[in-house]
């Protein structure tokens, strides 16, 4: 039973590491996020009307690493504009910071719960008092 309790404590330690690791990982993604407005660019309507394209949805905090996707203009509310055409042509899927927050939150919840449960089980099983029948069967008590 001692080996199993050590294994549970090892798993609890891994869960604790995962819990702690979600904070810098989320921070790294958040530092790369920008307020971005996706824009459908149409050359013909742009030449005709002089607008910068049709906005798609509302501005969101997103992570896009390709600098070629960004347009030189900004939206009225100050968000950086990104060509939706370029994203589709190059199979670039922007990552929303909301998604990172969602997975970080639930990973913390699951790993925190796993840490507590595994630690308590490992501690209880490791500290269990042997019964009378267990003492005679232990390797140190050869009769």
N, C-alpha and C positions, 0 to 999 in steps of 0.2 A: 504494500500500500504506500510505502514511502516513495517508491519510484514514480507511482502515479501522481502523488501529491506534488512532487518536484516538477513533473511534466505540466500539471495544471498551473503551478506558479510560473513556469517558463512561458506558457501561453498568456498568462495574465500580464507578464512583463512585456510581451510583444504587443498586446492590446494597449498597454499604457504608452508604448513608443508610438503606435499609430495615432493614439489620441493626441499626444503632444505634437506629432509631426504635421497634423492638419493645420495648425496655426501658421507656421512659416510657409507652407504650401499655398494656403489661401492668400497670405500676404504677398507672395511673389506674383500670383495672378492679379491681385488687386492693383499692384504697382504698375502693371502693364495695361490696365483697362483705361479706356477713354470713352467719353460721351460721343457716340457715333450715330449718325443718321444715314440709313441706307437710301440710295437714290437711284431710280431707274433713269438712265441717261439715254435720250433719243436724239441723235444728231439732227434729224430733219426738223423736229419741233424746236430744238435748241436754236437752230439757224433761223427758223421762222419767227419764234416768239422771244428769243433771247433769254429764256429762263435756264436755270441750272439743272433741270431734270425734275422728275416727279418723286417726291418723298414716299418711301414705303414704311408705313407704321410710324411710331414715335421714336425719338432718340432713346437709345439704351446704352448702358455701360457695357461695352464689348471689348474683346481682345482680338485684334487683327494685327498680325506681324508683318504682312506684306506692304511695304510703303507705296507700291505702285497702285494699290487699290484706292488710295486716298485721293480725293479731288482737291484742287487748289482753293476752293471756296469753302466757307463755313455756312451753316444754316442760320436762320434769323435768331435762334436762341443760343447760338455759339457752339453747337455741336459740329464735330468734324464730319464732312460728308464722304461717303464711300460709294464707289460705283458698284451697283448690284450686278451689272452686266459683267464687269471684270471678275467679280467673285464667282459667278456662275461659270464663266468660260474657263477659269483656272481651278475649279472645284475647291474653292476655299469656303469653309464653313465657319463663320465667326462664332466665337465662344462668348456667351453672355455671362457676365459676372454673377447674375442671379443663379445660373446653373452651378457655378463653382460654389457659391454660398449654400445652395441646397445640398449638394453632395458632401461638403465639409460639415455641415450641421448634422446630417444623419450619420456620417462616419464617426463623428465625435460621440454622438448618442450611442451608437452600437458598440464602439470600442470602449467607451466608458462603462457601459453596462457589462460588457464582457469582462473587463478588468475587475470590476467589483465581484461579480459572480465567481469567476475563476479563482480570484485571490481568496475569497472566503472558503470556497470548496477545497482549494489546495491547503489552506491553513488548517481547516477542520480535519481533513483526512490525514494530514501530517502530524497532528497533535492528538490523535485518537488514542485513548488508553486501551492497551491490549486486554482482552478478556482472559480468564484463567486457562481456557483451552488453548489460547494462542501462545502462552508462555512456554508450554511444554514442546510445542512444535517449532519454536524458533531455533535457528542454527546454533546460538550461543549456549543453549541448555541441553547439551547431549547427556543422556543418562546412562 
